[in-house]
Amino acid sequence: MIKDILCEKFGKDRVLENEPMSRHTTFKIGGNADIFISVQNEDELKFITEKCFENNTEYFVMGNGSNLLVRDKGFRGVIAEVCRGFSDIEINDDMIRCKSGAFLSSAANEAMKKGLSGLEFVSGIPGTIGGGTAMNAGAYGGELKDVITKVKVLNDGRIIELENKDCGFEYRNSRIMKENMTVLEVEMKLKRGNSDEIKAKMNEYNKARSDKQPLNMPSAGSTFKRPEGHFAGKLIMDAGLRGYCIGGAAVSEKHCGFVVNKGGATAEDVIKLIEYIQKNVMDKFGVKLETEVKIIGE
Ligand SMILES: Cc1cc2nc3c(=O)[nH]c(=O)nc-3n(C[C@H](O)[C@H](O)[C@H](O)COP(=O)(O)OP(=O)(O)OC[C@H]3O[C@@H](n4cnc5c(N)ncnc54)[C@H](O)[C@@H]3O)c2cc1C
């Protein structure tokens, strides 16, 4: 049994059984993962994925859970969290190398301290380098693909290095995501700048975020991708759905592109609300809204 194999390798204390995913997602929603383990290094991750494969067990790699909705009946298999324990950041000249569990905000801060510009736009995104790279996270006109030079990934049990051009970056998507690779480490090339100016830019972006986004409520950020030629939030507002609720899930009053958890929302509430929004926006404006948030589990 996979549980016994993982307990023997990592000790019982680290292998959490029936772990509520509401504890590990910014939505604060989600049923139990059969097994949840916080990974500390590459070898551990390799071991877990190999053993899951050999034992025919589903596994899922997550970062900070800031773009994740786990359905109410939970996840049958192993969730490996690549976050706090796997987060070194190294800066050499104008290059920054981050382990995938490093927070985007930490990478931006470390770069700022060394007078390196290019990561200001991620300073307020509450995810990891790994999740951000797989998602090609972006904001304020920047995307991670603009600064990434190389990505070290685990692919079918092998560790390989991909050049930027091989990562298949798209708007909030990548080959890494599509082919289920796991990001281990990311190298980025930044530009020389002035720490004070970089800090001022980060403050400006973060002020814009707190002015416009419902940061005081649990959410997974923008629920939908930006449809070509439109803004999801505006379409949802124009469809008359500002504040619309299903159970504990609501369209944010502050930013209609965010579905928020008002308290006690289930994943089913959120999914029903997403479908309701999609149907209304399609009926009223003929625009298909695709989810940005990743939905897993049963
Ligand atoms: C308040 C708020 C504001 C946000 N603002 C923005 C924004 O401005 N721009 C933006 O792009 N996003 C934004 N987001 C969404 C989210 O923070 C980003 O998508 C972030 O990059 C997700 O990182 P994560 O570590 O939390 O990933 P998770 O949510 O844990 O996972 C998301 C996806 O990435 C995959 N993944 C995670 N780690 C790895 C890894 N090591 N290797 C391979 N795949 C991995 C998961 O399998 C999953 O499919 C926001 C979210 C919130 C809550």
The ligand as a Gaussian input file, in Angstrom:
#p B3LYP/6-31G(d) Opt

LIG

0 1
 C       -5.987000      36.934000      -4.326000
 C       -5.395000      36.235000      -5.525000
 C       -4.859000      36.981000      -6.559000
 C       -4.305000      36.339000      -7.674000
 N       -3.777000      37.108000      -8.671000
 C       -3.228000      36.505000      -9.756000
 C       -2.653000      37.283000     -10.809000
 O       -2.618000      38.501000     -10.768000
 N       -2.140000      36.619000     -11.864000
 C       -2.134000      35.259000     -11.946000
 O       -1.628000      34.718000     -12.948000
 N       -2.678000      34.501000     -10.972000
 C       -3.213000      35.083000      -9.873000
 N       -3.759000      34.319000      -8.875000
 C       -3.824000      32.844000      -9.033000
 C       -2.626000      32.079000      -8.481000
 O       -2.025000      32.762000      -7.395000
 C       -1.586000      31.800000      -9.551000
 O       -2.129000      31.045000     -10.611000
 C       -0.362000      31.063000      -8.992000
 O        0.626000      31.009000      -9.973000
 C       -0.699000      29.632000      -8.536000
 O        0.397000      29.145000      -7.816000
 P        0.224000      28.062000      -6.660000
 O        1.587000      27.722000      -6.186000
 O       -0.719000      28.527000      -5.631000
 O       -0.392000      26.867000      -7.491000
 P       -1.564000      25.860000      -7.067000
 O       -2.826000      26.630000      -6.904000
 O       -1.129000      25.026000      -5.921000
 O       -1.675000      24.980000      -8.379000
 C       -2.143000      25.567000      -9.578000
 C       -1.763000      24.655000     -10.737000
 O       -0.339000      24.644000     -10.852000
 C        0.137000      23.301000     -10.756000
 N        1.394000      23.311000     -10.010000
 C        1.627000      23.814000      -8.768000
 N        2.917000      23.616000      -8.426000
 C        3.495000      22.959000      -9.456000
 C        4.806000      22.464000      -9.724000
 N        5.800000      22.578000      -8.841000
 N        5.026000      21.852000     -10.902000
 C        4.046000      21.709000     -11.840000
 N        2.783000      22.153000     -11.638000
 C        2.523000      22.770000     -10.473000
 C       -0.937000      22.517000     -10.017000
 O       -0.855000      21.150000     -10.348000
 C       -2.196000      23.203000     -10.529000
 O       -2.582000      22.666000     -11.775000
 C       -4.307000      34.926000      -7.747000
 C       -4.852000      34.183000      -6.688000
 C       -5.376000      34.819000      -5.583000
 C       -5.943000      33.993000      -4.457000

